[in-house]
Each structure stands twice: as C-alpha cells, then as structure tokens.
Amino acid sequence: MIFCEHCGTLRQNTNSDLGVGCRLAQKSRLSGVLVSALLAAFANCALARDPVPTEPSIAEVRQAFAAGRFNVRTLERHYVARIAAIDRAGAKINSVLEINPDAAKIAASLDSAKDHRGQSLYGIPILLKDNIDTGDGMQTTAGSLALVGSKPPRDAFIVRRLRQAGALILGKTNLSEWANFRSTHSSSGWSGRGGQTRNPYALNRNPCGSSAGSGAAIAANLAVVAVGTETDGSIVCPSSVQGLVGIKPTVGLVSRSGIIPISASQDTAGPMARSVADAAALLTVLAGYDPDDPATEPLKSQTPLDYTQFLNRDGLKGVRIGVMRQQAGFHEEVDAVFNRAIETLRGRGAVIVDPADIPTHGKFDADEQTVLLYEFKDGINRYLANRGTTPGSLADLIVFNNNEHEREMLIFGQDLFVNAQAKGPLTDKDYVEAHERAKRLAGVEGIDAALAKDHLDVLIAPTIGAAWITDWVNGDHFLGGSVSSAPAVAGYPHITVPMGLVRGLPLGLSLVGTAWSEPKLIAYAYAFEQASHARVPPRFITEVP
C-alpha cells in the first residue's frame, strides 16, 4: 500500500502518479464541479499551477524568489498545505507538533521587505525541534506535557541568528520526549505531547531519535530544512534512517543557550537537510560565538566561515580514509551497501585504509552514562530555574510524570530521570573522573589516535542499520549505530550522508573527524553525494515487514 506524496491519499497501484485525492480534484475541475471541501482536504495535490518544485533546495528557492516565480507567502502556504495533507492526514507522519501561528504574517512581512541582501536564508521555511526555545506564539516543551502552557522568555541564540538571516520559522517538530533521556526503554519519536512520529519510508518503521520529527518532516518535504539536536546519535540516526544529510558539529561551534539540555559536554544543535549544500548553508548561519555559552569561546576571535565554500565535487582526491570495520559486520546487506560506498570513494580518488578502528571503542560507555546523568540533573535544574516555570526542577518533573502516569508513562517509564536525580553536584569525584576519562578515551586516545596511526583525514562507517519496526512493548532495538558515541563523547564533528537502501529503507554513511574539521568533512560528504546520488525520496509505504 502506497500513499501519494502530494495529497497523502492512497494510490491505486505503485505505478500511479497521483493519489485518489489528486485524481478526484482534477476530475472535479474538468467537470466544472466546485467541491470546496474536497479542494480544502487535498490542498496539496499535484496541481500544474503550483509553482513550488518538488523538494526545493535553498538555492532553488532563492533563484525562484529572484525570478519572481513565487514569493515567501506562496511557499509558506505550500508547506502548511503539505503538513495538513501528509502529516495530519493521509500518511499521518505526525512529525510537526505545531505550526507557527504567525507564519503567514511573517511571510507577508518578508515579502514586503525592500532589502534582504545579506540574508542567506531569506524566506526559507525551517522547522525547529521542540527543545529549542522560541519567544513567540509557539511552545517549547521537549515533548512533555509538563511544560505545556509555559513559554520561555526569549528565542534561543540560534533562533535569533536564523531570524536575522531571514529564515521563516515554520513550526516545531515532535521528538523523543526529553530528547530521549527519560527512559532506557523508550520508543524513539514518541512524546507525551505529540505521540508517535512515523518514518515516511515505511510507516511501520521507526524514525529514530531524538530528532525524529525534524528528520521525518524534511524527508517528507514538509519544509526546506530543519534544526535537530544531538547528545549521542540524535541528529545522525534519524538522518540516516530517513535519507537525509545530518551534521553533528564540534561542541562549541553552535550555541546551546536556550536549548533544553541533557549534557553540557555533548549537546549541540545541527542541520538536517536533503542535501549537503543545504546542510552547509544552514550550518553557516547556526555557527557563531555566544557570550552565554562558554563552549563557543574559541569562536570569539574567529572570522565566521561560509561552509558552502567547501562544496567541492573533487574534494576526495588524495584524501586518506580509514574504514572503521568494528562498526560494520552487523548485517550483510548493510555491508554490501557500505562496500559499494567505499568503492565510490576510491573511484573519486580517495586512498582507503581498511581497517582503521578506534582503539578505545567500547571503553568509555559506562563513563559516558555517568557524565550524562550528572550533567542532566545540573543542566535541567538550571534551565527550569531560569525559565521560571512549574515544574521547576527534575524532582518536580518526576512527581509530574507519576501523577500523569496515564498520559506520560503508559509506554515507558522514567528510570533515567530517577537515576539522574540520585546524583550529586558536578564537584563529585565520580563525575570529575568519569568526565576526564571519557573525553580522553573518546578523543585523544580514540578518534585522534586512529587518525594519527595511518595519517588519516577521516574515519567512515555505516551510521546505523535500517529502521526497525516501532515497538511499544520492547522499545527501540538498534542494529549497529555505536559509531555516534566516540564523536559525541569527544565533542568532535560527525556527518551522515545517504549511501543507499536496504529493501527500500535508507542507510547513511558516517564521516568522523577531529575537532573543528567541519570544512573537510563537508567537502568529503559533498563529493561522495555528487558521485553516488544515493538519496531516494520516500514513497510513504505503509509497511516493510
């Protein structure tokens, strides 16, 4: 069973270009019958008059604006209609929690602006994960019912940068509640506020998390780009299983102030897009020094980079690439796609060193968990206190969930909340030692050691296996995916780019480098993307067994 990507209704067969809604709408026009309810229900049908191209890139939108083919208001209406047709109805992806109530007014204001030179994201509809503060008519809840009705006092730093760049903040996306740091038995993409997000490549499959909604929405073309956040895997995993490019930046390249925290050591926001070019353009705006986030201090004296300047089709020539074989071998079909990707890299002039494994792999996992528990308690208590909200502490959140068990904890519990609440201050010896040891083992003695051993520029691996069937009984069951841990713990950059499909389900290729190596990784990812053209848009199949 396949849904039409335009109107969200069933196609008669896999070869049909249009769904029932599109065909009925066309028929009603041809016969001259005005069926307003039908046209409203299928507002996003593939009409010849619709000037917005399928899956437009940032560059294509800017070119269309310049040529007068459509304006910001037209684009805003286009995406609001797609959300109504595909996210709310039809395939029911359930990725967008709310549409910005001021979106139409903002779009009109952007259209009336006389000068938008220097605004690199002028008029670009962007979705934000619902743990990123906005001081507007939208809520910021981390998917939790506990924060519904309370609003942060102002925009997060990165949201202010997006608005300054001319972006249209279209709405907020669903996520794994509390960015997947409430329970070890969670279902990724589920939140008490938003319910379960579905993977547009196969609706019974999981979108991965915690930036599940951001990934599903961009895969389904419900906006041009989105912003996700990651502590360990939460940008790269949903990007990989939903056919997207995801950039998890070096910690400190993108400000975290105004983002609901898990870990001061590992948290970062980053782009999720359908192409490397779009991800690079978004990163250019997100990156920057913020006096309210000490991690960005290295950027204070640096000239801001335009990351689109590193988009080089020949960027792989002479590059020494190490293959993390310890991160493969978990599925023969994944290995086959991965090995083809390696041959593509080799064919573009890269030197392949295979294997080139991280020597400390698996040795910092326990320390990472210790650090996250300590830092979550400290960070969430500070955030809630500054927000001036009720509940006002982690202890209050635990009480709220217990009181709202029927709405919040029918699927999974809050063992991580409870374990974090039991931790002491960040001066505890256990925390201090775990933090130092984890950073060292993942960074200098991990990624850096692997790169130095064979004089490598980058390490690669499959990002994770294909998306699993969503399971509310047993929770998530990842296949592969531990490649995210070392760069997450070290605070180093990690990019995933589509590398192929297994039974119609997307797989991503991970590129991992040392700190501040985003320019190189973007060049490598772009060169691979342009050589492979591996991304295939979703078809909204109801299930892959």
C-alpha positions in Angstrom: 0.0 0.0 0.0 1.5 3.4 -1.1 0.4 6.9 -0.3 0.6 9.8 -2.8 3.3 12.2 -1.7 1.3 15.1 -2.9 -2.1 14.7 -1.3 -1.4 11.9 1.2 -4.2 9.6 -0.1 -3.9 6.0 -1.4 -2.7 5.4 -4.9 -4.5 2.7 -6.8 -1.2 1.0 -7.6 2.5 1.6 -7.3 2.8 3.0 -10.8 0.0 5.6 -10.4 1.4 9.1 -10.4 -1.5 10.6 -8.3 -3.4 9.6 -5.3 -7.2 9.4 -5.0 -7.4 13.0 -3.8 -5.3 14.3 -6.7 -7.4 12.5 -9.3 -10.7 13.5 -7.7 -9.6 17.1 -7.5 -8.6 17.0 -11.2 -11.9 15.4 -12.2 -13.9 18.0 -10.3 -12.1 20.8 -12.1 -12.6 19.2 -15.5 -16.3 18.7 -15.0 -16.7 22.2 -13.6 -18.0 20.9 -10.3 -16.8 23.1 -7.4 -16.3 20.9 -4.4 -14.7 23.3 -1.9 -14.4 20.7 0.9 -12.6 18.3 -1.4 -10.2 21.0 -2.5 -9.5 22.0 1.1 -8.9 18.4 2.2 -6.5 17.9 -0.6 -5.0 21.3 -0.7 -1.5 20.0 -1.5 -2.5 18.0 -4.6 0.0 18.0 -7.5 -1.6 20.8 -9.4 0.0 22.1 -12.5 -0.5 25.7 -11.2 1.6 25.0 -8.1 4.9 26.9 -8.8 6.8 25.3 -6.0 9.1 22.5 -7.2 9.3 19.1 -5.5 11.8 19.1 -2.7 13.2 22.5 -3.4 16.7 23.3 -2.2 17.7 26.6 -0.6 19.4 27.7 -3.8 16.4 26.8 -5.9 14.1 28.8 -3.6 16.4 31.8 -3.7 16.5 31.6 -7.5 12.7 31.3 -7.7 12.3 34.4 -5.5 14.7 36.4 -7.6 12.9 35.3 -10.8 9.5 36.1 -9.4 8.2 32.6 -9.9 6.7 32.6 -6.4 7.1 34.6 -3.1 7.5 33.7 0.6 3.8 33.7 1.2 3.2 31.2 -1.6 5.9 29.0 -0.2 4.5 29.2 3.3 1.1 28.2 2.1 2.6 25.4 0.1 4.2 23.8 3.2 1.3 24.4 5.5 -0.9 22.6 3.0 1.6 19.7 2.8 1.6 19.4 6.6 -2.2 19.3 6.6 -2.3 16.7 3.8 0.6 14.4 4.7 1.4 15.0 8.4 -2.1 15.5 9.8 -4.0 13.3 7.3 -3.1 10.8 4.6 0.1 9.1 5.6 -0.1 10.8 9.0 3.6 11.1 9.6 2.9 13.0 12.9 6.2 14.9 12.7 5.1 18.5 13.2 3.8 19.4 16.7 2.6 22.9 15.8 2.7 25.4 13.0 3.9 28.9 13.9 0.6 30.9 14.3 2.5 33.9 12.9 3.9 32.2 9.9 1.6 33.8 7.4 2.1 37.3 8.8 5.9 36.8 8.9 5.9 35.5 5.3 4.0 38.6 4.2 6.4 40.8 6.1 9.4 39.2 4.4 7.7 39.7 1.0 7.2 43.4 1.7 10.8 43.9 2.8 12.6 46.2 0.4 16.1 44.9 1.0 17.1 41.4 2.1 20.6 41.4 0.8 22.9 39.6 3.2 20.1 37.4 4.4 21.3 34.0 3.3 18.2 32.2 4.4 15.7 34.8 3.3 12.2 33.3 3.1 13.4 29.7 3.7 10.8 27.7 5.8 12.6 26.0 8.6 11.3 23.6 11.3 12.8 23.5 14.8 12.9 20.6 17.2 10.7 21.2 20.2 13.5 21.6 22.7 14.7 24.8 21.1 13.3 28.0 22.8 11.2 30.4 20.8 9.8 33.5 22.5 6.9 33.7 20.1 3.4 32.2 19.9 4.8 28.6 19.9 5.5 26.4 22.9 8.8 24.7 23.8 8.1 21.5 25.7 10.7 18.8 24.9 7.5 16.9 24.0 6.5 16.7 27.7 3.1 17.6 28.9 4.8 19.1 32.0 5.9 22.2 30.0 2.7 22.7 28.0 1.3 26.2 28.7 4.6 27.7 29.9 6.7 29.6 27.5 10.4 30.6 27.5 11.1 34.3 27.8 13.0 34.7 24.6 14.4 33.0 21.5 17.4 30.7 21.8 20.6 32.2 20.4 20.4 30.1 17.2 16.8 31.1 16.6 17.8 34.8 16.8 20.5 34.0 14.2 18.0 32.3 11.9 15.6 35.2 12.1 18.4 37.7 11.4 19.3 35.6 8.3 15.7 36.0 7.1 14.5 32.5 7.8 10.8 31.7 8.2 10.4 29.7 11.4 7.5 27.5 10.2 6.9 25.4 13.3 8.1 22.9 15.9 8.7 19.2 15.4 8.0 16.2 17.6 10.9 14.4 19.3 11.6 11.6 21.6 10.4 13.1 24.8 13.1 14.9 26.7 15.4 14.2 23.8 15.3 10.5 24.7 16.7 10.9 28.2 13.8 9.8 30.3 14.0 6.0 30.0 16.3 3.3 28.7 13.2 1.5 27.3 11.7 4.4 25.2 10.3 4.3 21.7 12.2 6.9 19.6 9.9 9.5 18.2 7.3 9.2 20.9 6.4 12.0 23.3 3.5 12.6 25.7 2.6 15.8 23.8 3.0 14.6 20.3 2.5 10.8 20.2 4.5 8.6 17.8 6.2 10.0 14.8 6.4 7.6 11.8 9.1 7.0 9.2 7.9 8.2 5.8 9.9 5.5 4.0 7.8 2.8 5.8 5.1 4.0 8.2 5.5 1.0 10.5 9.2 1.7 10.9 10.8 3.9 13.5 12.2 7.4 12.6 15.0 7.0 15.2 15.6 9.8 17.7 15.6 12.0 19.4 15.3 14.5 16.4 12.7 12.1 14.9 10.2 14.8 13.9 12.8 17.0 12.3 14.1 14.1 10.2 10.6 12.8 9.2 9.4 16.3 8.3 12.3 17.1 6.0 12.3 13.6 4.4 8.6 14.1 3.7 9.3 17.6 2.3 7.3 19.5 4.9 9.9 22.3 5.0 13.2 23.0 3.2 15.5 22.3 6.2 15.2 21.6 9.9 17.3 22.0 13.1 17.9 19.0 15.3 19.9 18.5 18.4 22.2 15.7 19.4 23.8 14.4 22.6 24.7 11.0 21.2 23.2 10.0 17.8 20.1 12.2 17.8 20.9 14.0 14.6 22.8 11.4 12.7 20.5 8.4 13.5 17.2 10.0 12.3 19.0 11.5 9.3 20.5 8.1 8.4 17.2 6.1 8.6 15.2 8.8 6.7 17.6 9.5 3.8 19.0 12.9 5.0 22.2 14.7 5.5 22.8 15.4 9.2 25.7 17.4 10.7 26.5 16.9 14.3 29.0 19.8 14.8 32.0 20.1 17.1 30.7 21.0 20.5 31.1 24.8 20.7 30.6 25.6 17.1 26.9 26.1 17.6 25.5 27.7 20.8 23.3 25.7 23.1 21.9 28.7 25.1 18.1 28.5 25.1 18.0 24.8 24.2 16.6 22.3 26.8 19.8 20.5 27.9 21.0 17.0 28.6 24.7 17.4 28.7 27.0 20.4 28.7 29.8 18.2 27.5 28.0 16.7 24.5 24.9 18.7 23.5 24.8 20.5 20.2 22.3 21.7 17.6 22.9 21.0 13.9 21.4 20.9 10.4 19.2 18.2 8.9 18.6 18.5 5.2 18.1 16.7 1.9 21.5 17.7 0.6 25.0 18.6 1.8 24.7 22.0 0.2 21.5 22.8 2.2 23.1 21.5 5.4 26.2 23.6 4.9 24.2 26.7 4.2 22.2 26.2 7.4 25.3 25.5 9.5 26.8 28.8 8.2 24.0 30.6 10.0 23.8 28.4 13.1 27.5 28.6 13.9 28.8 31.5 15.9 30.1 32.9 19.2 27.5 33.3 22.0 28.7 35.0 25.3 26.0 33.0 27.1 27.6 29.6 26.0 31.2 29.3 27.2 31.8 26.3 24.8 31.7 28.8 21.9 34.6 30.9 23.3 37.1 29.6 20.7 34.9 31.3 18.1 35.1 34.8 19.7 38.2 35.9 17.8 37.5 33.8 14.6 36.2 35.1 11.3 32.8 33.3 10.7 33.0 30.7 7.9 30.7 30.2 5.0 30.6 26.4 4.9 29.2 26.4 1.4 32.6 27.4 0.1 33.8 23.8 0.9 31.3 22.2 -1.5 33.9 20.6 -3.9 33.0 17.8 -6.3 36.7 16.8 -6.4 37.0 17.0 -2.6 38.0 13.3 -2.3 41.1 13.4 -4.4 44.1 12.2 -2.3 42.1 12.1 0.9 43.1 9.3 3.2 40.0 7.5 4.6 40.0 4.9 7.4 37.3 2.3 7.5 36.0 1.5 11.0 35.3 -2.2 10.4 34.4 -2.7 14.0 31.3 -0.6 13.3 30.2 -2.8 10.4 29.6 -6.6 10.1 26.2 -6.5 11.8 24.1 -7.1 8.7 25.3 -8.5 5.3 23.0 -6.2 3.2 24.3 -3.2 5.1 27.8 -4.3 4.5 27.1 -4.7 0.8 25.9 -1.1 0.5 28.8 0.1 2.7 31.4 -1.7 0.5 29.9 -0.1 -2.6 30.2 3.3 -1.0 33.9 2.6 -0.3 34.4 1.8 -3.9 32.7 5.1 -4.9 35.1 6.9 -2.6 38.0 5.1 -4.1 36.8 5.9 -7.6 36.8 9.6 -6.7 40.4 9.5 -5.8 40.4 8.7 -2.1 43.0 6.4 -0.5 41.3 3.7 1.5 42.9 2.3 4.7 40.9 -0.8 5.8 40.6 -1.5 8.7 41.3 1.7 10.8 39.5 1.1 14.0 39.2 3.3 17.1 41.4 1.6 19.7 39.3 2.6 22.7 36.0 1.6 21.2 33.6 0.5 23.9 35.8 1.5 26.8 34.1 4.8 27.6 30.4 3.8 27.5 29.9 3.5 31.3 31.7 6.8 31.9 29.5 8.5 29.3 26.4 7.4 31.1 27.7 8.6 34.4 28.5 12.0 32.9 25.1 12.3 31.3 23.2 11.5 34.5 25.2 14.1 36.5 25.0 16.8 33.8 21.3 16.3 33.0 20.4 16.9 36.6 22.5 20.0 36.8 21.5 21.3 33.4 17.8 20.7 33.6 17.5 22.3 37.1 19.4 25.4 35.8 17.2 25.6 32.7 13.9 25.3 34.5 15.0 27.8 37.2 16.0 30.3 34.5 12.7 29.7 32.6 10.8 30.4 35.8 8.3 27.6 35.1 6.4 25.0 37.1 7.6 22.2 37.3 10.8 23.9 38.4 13.2 21.0 38.9 14.0 17.5 37.9 12.4 16.3 41.2 9.2 18.2 40.2 9.2 16.5 36.7 9.4 13.1 38.3 6.4 13.9 40.5 4.5 15.3 37.5 5.1 12.1 35.5 4.0 9.9 38.4 0.8 12.0 38.7 0.2 11.9 35.0 1.0 8.2 34.6 -1.9 7.5 32.2 -0.8 10.2 29.7 3.0 10.1 30.2 4.2 6.7 31.2 1.9 4.1 29.6 4.6 3.2 27.1 7.8 3.6 29.1 8.9 4.9 32.5 11.4 7.4 33.8 14.4 5.4 35.1 16.9 7.8 33.7 15.1 10.7 35.5 15.2 8.8 38.8 18.9 7.8 38.4 19.9 11.3 37.5 18.0 12.7 40.5 20.1 10.5 42.7 23.3 12.1 41.5 25.2 14.8 43.4 26.8 18.0 42.2 29.4 18.3 39.4 32.1 18.5 42.1 31.6 14.8 42.9 34.8 12.8 42.4 32.8 10.1 40.4 31.7 12.8 37.9 35.0 14.6 37.6 37.0 11.3 37.0 34.4 9.9 34.6 34.3 13.1 32.6 38.0 13.3 32.2 38.4 9.7 31.3 35.6 9.6 28.8 36.8 12.7 26.9 40.3 11.3 26.8 39.4 7.8 25.7 37.0 9.0 23.0 39.1 11.9 21.8 42.9 12.0 22.1 43.2 8.2 22.7 40.3 7.3 20.4 39.5 9.2 17.3 42.7 11.2 17.2 44.8 8.1 17.8 43.1 6.3 14.9 43.6 9.2 12.6 47.2 9.6 13.5 48.2 5.9 13.3 47.7 5.8 9.5 47.9 9.5 8.7 44.2 9.7 8.0 41.9 12.6 7.2 38.6 11.0 8.2 37.0 7.8 9.5 34.0 6.2 8.0 31.4 3.6 8.9 27.7 2.8 8.4 25.8 5.2 10.6 23.3 2.6 11.7 21.3 -0.3 10.3 17.9 0.2 8.5 15.0 1.5 10.5 13.4 -1.1 12.9 9.7 -1.7 13.4 8.3 0.6 16.0 7.7 -1.5 19.1 5.9 0.0 22.2 6.3 -3.3 24.1 10.1 -3.8 23.9 11.2 -0.3 22.9 13.9 0.5 20.5 16.1 -2.2 19.0 19.0 -0.7 17.2 21.2 -2.6 14.8 24.6 -1.1 14.7 24.8 2.6 15.5 27.6 2.8 18.0 29.6 4.9 15.6 28.0 8.0 17.1 29.4 7.5 20.6 33.1 8.4 20.1 32.4 11.8 18.3 29.6 12.5 20.7 31.7 12.0 23.9 34.8 13.6 22.4 32.7 16.6 21.2 34.0 16.0 17.6 32.1 16.5 14.3 30.1 13.7 12.7 28.3 13.9 9.3 26.0 11.3 7.8 25.1 11.3 4.1 22.8 8.9 2.3 24.7 5.9 0.8 21.9 3.6 -0.4 18.9 1.5 0.5 18.2 -1.9 2.0 14.8 -3.2 1.0 13.7 0.4 0.3 15.0 1.7 3.7 17.7 4.3 3.7 21.2 3.9 5.1 23.7 6.6 5.9 27.5 6.8 5.6 29.2 8.3 8.6 32.2 10.6 8.3 34.0 11.3 11.6 36.9 13.7 12.1 38.8 15.6 14.8 37.6 18.8 16.4 36.8 21.7 14.2 37.2 19.6 11.0 33.8 20.5 9.6 35.2 22.1 6.4 37.0 18.9 5.4 34.0 16.6 6.3 31.6 18.8 4.3 33.9 18.6 1.3 34.2 14.8 1.6 30.4 14.4 2.1 29.6 16.6 -0.8 32.0 14.8 -3.2 30.5 11.5 -2.2 27.0 12.7 -2.5 27.6 14.1 -6.0 29.3 10.9 -7.1 26.7 8.5 -5.6 23.3 10.3 -5.9 22.2 7.7 -3.3 19.2 9.6 -1.9 15.8 8.4 -3.0 12.6 10.3 -1.8 10.2 8.4 0.4 7.1 6.7 -1.0 5.1 6.5 2.2 4.7 2.7 2.0 2.5 1.6 4.9 4.9 -1.2 6.0 8.1 -3.0 5.3 7.8 -6.4 7.1 
